[in-house]
Amino acid sequence: MNLQESIRRILMEETNLIKMIMRRVPPEILELEFVESLDMASDMFFRFIKNGERSTSLKSFVELTVSILVDGIHSELYSTIPEDVAWYDDVKKSLEEYYKDRIKVRYKRLISEL
């Protein structure tokens, strides 16, 4: 029974993309990359406004932040990920869900500064 339970847990973790990412990217690196991504997306947000474009929606801001994050951790994931666009999209969606509250806090702060 212990072996079956262990196998079940391993399989569940492999299908939980956040846990899978955290096994491949050290937590301190993931946090650093996230903060840098959030800062870069924030800078881009203000550049868009400065150039006369309307403000970015929350959804776009989340997508931009996570895209930058995925680019930052790509090298840690590259050798262990399948070459599957759907899988890449699933990773992005998982990271969006994982970080959405923190991104939303930053977005609200940026909007309040306009």
Secondary structure, DSSP 8 states (H G I E B T S, - for coil): -HHHHHHHHHHHHHH-HHHHHHHHS-HHHHHHHHHHHHHHHHHHHHHHHHTT-----HHHHHHHHHHHHHHHHHHHHHTTS-S-HHHHHHHHHHHHHHHHHHHHHHHHHHHHT-
